[in-house]
Amino acid sequence: MRMISSLLATFFCASSFAAALPEQPHLYVEGSAKMQVQPDRATIRVAISETNKQLVAAKNKVDSVMAKAIKLSERFGIKKDDIHAVQLNVHRQTRYNRNTNEEEFEGFRVVRSLTLTLEKIESYPELLQELVNAGITQFNNTEFSVSNRDELTDKLKKEAIKDAKLAASELADEFDVDLDKLYSVSFAPMNGPSVPYLRQASSMRMMDSESGSYKEAYNTGAITINAQVYAVYLIK
């Protein structure tokens, strides 16, 4: 639910304020819109690490696991452009021996990271299991997103503009003044000492993704997308 963050109608003529706000009497309002969508894409970041006193042996193990992971990723429909395997990172590992007061060589730690973008999100649980079976030892993080976020944001901006118009009309009625014309509009807060008026809405818009859902054990919940617009109206 959109809540009232502040109720402030500004009627002032002070030239010291920022240029974004006019010197004439005006109303400064905020229009807001948001929706919840189910994610339809997952960016998965994993890695394989191996420690061995023989560098070649550690490298061969890591390369073997990485090759398996890339192959199974393609089997899950992940495009080659969405598979990013970084180069090897090699670290020489030692351990302090308190008995001898010396650093002891433990082996070479070889690491390779892999980033995958999965569009068939319903396959996410199965892909994780297959990566484990292939020998992946580190799961760094997974970022869930919406493939058509820009399109949804554009729609929300239009809704936010409508909300700003209603806010201006609502505020003008409350103060028994008439709106003159739109002075300026921005999708970012304007410079000035005033807090915009944000009208209260009865409910929040909800939208479900057209993509399939995935197993409840991996359900991360909906993603909230927001849009705001800030408008200044001159008043009579």
N, C-alpha and C positions, 0 to 999 in steps of 0.2 A: 504494500500500500504506500502510495506517495503521501508523505506527511508535510505539514506546514513547518518549514524550517525557520521562517521569519515572516512577519507581516509589517512591511515598511513602505509607505507611500511617501515619495520625496517631492516636496514642493519648495524648491530653493533656487536662488540665482547667485551662485558664488563662483566667480571666475577662477578661484584657486583650485577647484576640483579638476580632475583629469579631463582631457578633451573628449573622451568617449561619452561622457554625460553632458547634456546641454545645459545652458544657463537658464533656459526657459523652464517654467513649471512642467513637470513630467512625471510619468509613472515608469518604474523600472521593474520588470517582471521576468520570471523564469518559467519556461515551458519544459515539461519533463515527460518522458515515456520510457517504459522498459518492458521486457518480456523474458520469459524463461524458455529455454530450448534444451532438448536433450542433445548431447554431443554426438557427432557422427564421424569423428576422426580422432585418431590417437597418435601422438608422437612419442615413441618408445625409445628410451636411452638405456642401453645395456653395455656390458663390457666383459671381457674374459681376461683373467690374470693367471699367471703361472710362475711359480718360483722354483728354480733349479740351479744347482751349482754349475751345470753345463748350459751356457747361454744358447747354444744351438738347439738343445733339447727343449728348452723353455719356449724358444721361438717357434719350433716346429709344432708344438702342442697348441699354442695360441693360433697359429695360422690354420691349423686343421679345424679347430672349433669354429673360427671365423668363417671359413669356407662353408661349413655345414649350415651355419646360421644364415648366411646370405642365400644359399640355395633354398632353404625352407621358406625364407621370406618371399622369394619369388613364387614359390608354390602357393603362398597365401594371397597372391595377386598384388603384392607390393611392387610398384614400378621401379625400374633401375634408378631413375632420378630421385626416388624417395628412399634410397638405401645409401647411407653414408658411413663408410668404414674408414677410420682414421689410421694413420701410420703407427708403427710400433713405438711404445715408450719403454725404455729399459732403465731400471734402477738397480744399483748395486746395494744389496742389503747386508747390514752387519748387526750384531747383537753384542752388547757389553757384558763381559764375563766378570762378575764381581770377585770370583776366586783368583783370577789371574790379572785383574785390573786391565784387561785388554779388550779391544774390539775384535770379535770373531766374525769371519765371513760366513753368511748364511746362504747366499746364492744370488742369482740374478732374477729380479722380478720383472717379467715382461707383461705389458698391458696393451690391449687394443680395445677401442670403444666403437660402438655401432649405434647409429641412430636410424630408426625406421618410422615411416609415416604410413599408418594403416588406415585405409578408407573403409574397409569392410569391418566396422567396429564390432559386429556380432561375433567375429572370429578372434577377438582380443584374448579371452581366457585360453583358448586352444593354442594360440600363438605363443603365449607366455610359457605354457607347459612344454611346447616343442622346443623353445629356446633353452629351457632347463635341460631337457633330454639331450640337446646337442652339446651341452657342456658350458653354456654361459653361466658365469659365477657371480656377476654383479648386475643388479637392476637399479639403476641410478634414479630415474624418475619417469613418469608418464604424464604427458600434458594432453588433456582432452580439449577439443575445440570443435567449432562449427565451420563447415566448409564454405557456407554462404553468408558468413558474418557481415561482409560489406553490404550485401543486398538487404539483410535484415536491419542493419544500422541505418541505411538510407530510408527505409520505411519508418523506422522509429523517429528519425529527424522530422519527417512530415507530421507524425503524430505530435511531436514536441512543439512544432510550430502552431498546430491547432490548439494545443493546450495553452501556449503563451497568449494566443488571441483571447481565449476564454478567461485567462487570468486577468488580462488587461481590462476586459469588459466587466468582470466581476468586481475588480478593485475600484473601477470608476463608478460603478453603481453604489458601492458601499460609501464612497465619499461624495456622492452627488455632484460629480463633475462629468464633463463630456470629453471623449477622446477626440483629438484633432487629427494627427497623422503619425505614421511610424517614423521615428527619427533615426534609429539605427538598430541593427540586429547582429548577433554574433553567436557562434557555437562555443565560445569561451567566455567566462565572466569578464565584465567590463571593468576598466580601471576606475576606481572611485571609492568613496567612503560608504556607499549604500549597499545593503543586502537586498537582493531582488525578492519580490513577492512570489511565492510558490503556492499555487492553489492545491487544495486537498482533493484527492480523488477517492472514489468509493471502493475501487478494487484495482488490482494490478493485472495488466494483460498477461495472458498465458499463451504459449504456442509450443506445440510438439514438433520435433523434427520428423521429416518423412522417412528418415533412415530407420533401420531396425534397431531394437534395443539389444543389450547384451545381458549376460547372466547376472542375477542379483548379487552374487558374491563380489562382482567387480563394478557394481553400480556406484558411480561417483556423484549422482544427483544432477540436477539441471544446472545449466550455465545461465547467468543473468547478463543480459545485454542492455546497456543504458544509452540514452541520448538526451542532451539538454540543449536548449536554445535560450538566449538572453536578449530581450527586446526592450527598447526604450520608446515610449509613446509620449508625444506632447499632449498636453491637455488644455482645454479652453477655460 
